[in-house]
């Protein structure tokens, strides 16, 4: 049986320290390491612990047989499964005695990228903030491409280090992330049926939320609330909705809210302040600002124009 992670948080300060903790050989480069065919038993020293790393890591689990939990749905999947971690994220490792799967791990310190455009660009990749149950599932061909890049990185830092080595290594990481981004977008497309189900449930939650006056008295619904209800990370939910509809979670919330506001401005005699409070705004000024930003006119201006047009007919 696996052991649940406890509240102990261990901070790993460097790649060298991580290698020492896991009983791996000293890293050949202080800022990057590629480790292949690591068995789960290697992580026994961190089993049940929460750990914080100061570097980026990409893990691929290989030779997995069985089902992979993805959100609330299980899939049969025997190809690679990738997980991404950004510096400062708290992770937990759970080792099971009967899991003989192997994997590979690419870890690199942000300092490696510091003087390159990728240092800022890497923060734009949403998959580094996805939850563990939103790992990237890759085909055998995609896995081979990733492993090929990893091997080229390893060969570069194992060779004679010169003034071009870091440029080459960072270029390989950049290429790797481009491929991962492509694979994530492919995953959105190939799992359309599941994602449409998520979208349907999101719409139902959205409608229920805005028709629950007690809930709205506590304030506007936040993206994090919807993602928690759907058991997805906020970033993944927004990426999923953007792929399906062209709009993020926040944009969907605003669109629905503005639609309700227009209805009440045209079909009731409620004041703008009353409508704002009914829709979950603490301050009418915030409602006015959002409405004008989305429609190009104030709530009162929209109401006046609408009634003028109605009277003409």
N, C-alpha and C positions, 0 to 999 in steps of 0.2 A: 504494500500500500504506500501511496505517496504521503508525505508529511506536509501539512499546511505551513505556509510561511509565517514566522512569528513576527513580533514587532521590532526585533533587533535589526538595525540598519548598519551595514558595514560599508565603509568608504574605501574604495580602491583608488589610490592616487596616481598610478602610472601603469603602463603596459608591462613594464618589468615586474612590478609588484603582482599584477594579475598572474603572470606566468609562474611566479614563485608560489603563489597561493594554490594554483592548480597543478603544481608539480610538473610544469612544462619547461623545456630548455630555455635558457636566457634568450630574449628576443634578439634578432640580428639587426634590428633597426629600432631606435628609441621611440619613434613616433608612429610606426605602423607594423602590423603583424598579420600574417595569413597562416592559420592553423587548419590543417586538413585531417579528416577522419578522426575527429575527437569523439570518444564514446561518452555516454551520459555519466558513466562512473567517474570520469575526470572531474565532474562538478560536485562530487560527494562532499567536498569540504565546504561548499556554499549551500548545501541542501537545507531548505527550510529557512534560509536567511534572505533578507532584503538587502540589495546591494546597489550602490551608486557608483557609476563610472564617470570619469572626466572626458571620455572619448566617444566617438561614433562607433557603432558596431553593426554588422550585418551578419546574421546567422542563417545557415541553410541546413535543414534537417533532411537527411537522405535515407533511402531504404525504409521509408515509413510504410507499414502495412496496417490497414484498418481505416478508421474514420477520423476526419479532422473536424473539430468543432469550429464553425465559422458563424459568429453571431449566435443565434439560437438554433441554427440548422447544422446538421452533420452531413458531410460529403465523403464518399469513398475516394481516396486519393493516395496513390502510392508513388507519386513523383515528389520533387523537392518542395519544401515549404520554407519561405524566407520570412524572417522577422527583423525589424529595424529598430535601433535604439539611438537616441540622441544623448549628448552629454548632460549629466545631471538628472536623468530619469531614474526613478527607483524601479528596479526589476527584482523578480524573485525566481529562484530556480527550484524546481521540484523533481527529484530523481525517483524513478520507480525501479524496483528490483528486477522486473521482467522486461524492461525496455532496453533492447540491445541496438537501437537505432544509432547511426553515426551521423556526424555532421561536420561542417567546416565553418570557420569564423574569421571574418575580416574585421580588424579593429584598427582605427587610426585616430590620432589626436588632432584636435582643431588647429593646433600650431603648425601642422604639416601644410595646411591650406592658407595660412594667414596672409601671405603676400600674393594670393591668387584670387581671381573673381569668384571661384567656387566657394571661398570662405563665406561670402554673403549669400550666394545663390543656393547653397545647400539647405539653408533655412526655409526655402520655398517649397521643398519637397514634402508634401503632406504625409507621406508614409512614415516619416520619422516620428510623427506624433500619433500614429494609429495604435489602437489597443492590440494586445496580443491575439485576441480572437479575430483580428482582421489581417492576418498574415497574408503574404503574397504566395499564391500557389503557382508554381511554374511547371511547364511541360519538360520532358526529357531534353528536348532540343534547346529550350531556354536555359535549363540548368547547365548544359554543356557550354553555352556561350558565357554564362557567368563564371563558371569554373575556369574557363580559358583566360578570361581577363584577370582573375585572381592569381593564376599561375604566372602570368606575365608580370604582375606586380611583384610577386615573390622573387622571380628570376632577376628583376631589376635591382631590388635592394640587396640581393645576395651577390650580385656582380660587383665589379669595381665601381665604387661610388665616385662620381665626378660632378662637375658643375651642372650637368644636364639631368642627373638622376631624379632629383625632386620634381623637375618639370614633367618628366616622363611618367612618374608615379601618379602625380596629381591628374595628369591627362587621362590615365587609365581609370582613376576613380570617377572622374567626370563622365567618361564613356559608360562606365558601369551604371551610374545613376540615371543616365539617359535611357539605357535599356530597361532598368527597373521601372522607370516612369512609364515607358511603353507597355511593359507587361501589366502594370496596375490598370492602365486604361483598357487593355485587352480584357482583363479580368472583369471590369465593369460591364463590358459588352457581352462576354460569354455567360455571365450570370444574370442576364436581363430579367428572367422570370422571377428570380429571388428578389432582385432589386425593385422590380415593379411591385412586389408584395410589400416591401419595406415602404415604398412611396405611398401605397394605398393606406397602410397603417399610420404613416405620418400625417396624411390628409385627415384621417379620422380623428387623430389626436388633436390636430390643429382646430378642427371644427368644434370638437367637444370642449376644448380649452376656452375658446372665445364665447361659448354659450354657457359657461359655468361662471356665473357672476361672483360666487364666493371665491373662486380661484383667482379671478381678475382683481379682486379687492386686495390681493397680496402683491399685485404688480404684473407687468407684462411677462408672458412666458419667454424664457430664455432658450437659446440653442442647446445649452447643456441639459436642460430638462427633457427636451425631446430626445436627445441622444441617449440619455439614461433610460428613458422608457423603452427605447428600441434596442437597448443593449449594444450600442455602437459608440465609438468615440465621436466627438463633435466634428473633428476634421474629416473623418471617413464619411459621416452622414452628409456633410456639405458637398464633398467630392462626388458622392453617389448621386445626390439630387442634381448637381450641376451637370453630370454626364447624361442624366435622363431628361432633364427639363431646361437646362441652360441657366438655372438659378440656384443659388446657395440656400441653405436652411434659413438664414436671416432674411434673404430676399423674399422667400416664400412667406415668412411670418409677416413681413411688412406689406406684401401684396394683399394678403388676406385681410389684414387689419385695415388698410386703406379702402378696400372694397366694402367692408362693414361700415366704415366711417362715412363713405359716400351715400350708402343706403340710408343711414340715420339722418344725415344732413338733408336729404331730399324728402324723406318719408315721415319725419317727426318734427316737432317744434322744440325739441330739446336744445338747450344752449350748447355752444361749442365746449364749454367747460364740462357740462354734464356728460356729453358724449365722450370726452377725453377720460373722465373718471370711469365711465362704464367699460371702456376698452382697456383699462388697466394702467393708465397714466397717472402718476402722482401729481404732476404739474401740467396744466393746460398748455403752457408755453412749449413744453416738449412735444406735445401732440401737434400744435400749430407748426412747429419747425419741421417735424417729420412729414406732415401732410404737404406743406409747401415744397419741400425737397423732392417729394415723389410726384406731385401733380403740377407744380409750377404756379400754384395759387394758394391763397389762404383758405381755411375751411369756410369762413364767411363769404369770401369771394366766390368759391365754388357753389355755395348754396344760393347766393344772389343770381349768379349766371344761370344756374339750372332752373330757377323759378321764372326768370325772365323768358327763357326759351320755352318753358311749359305754358306760360300765359299766351305766347304768340300762337300756340297751336290750340 
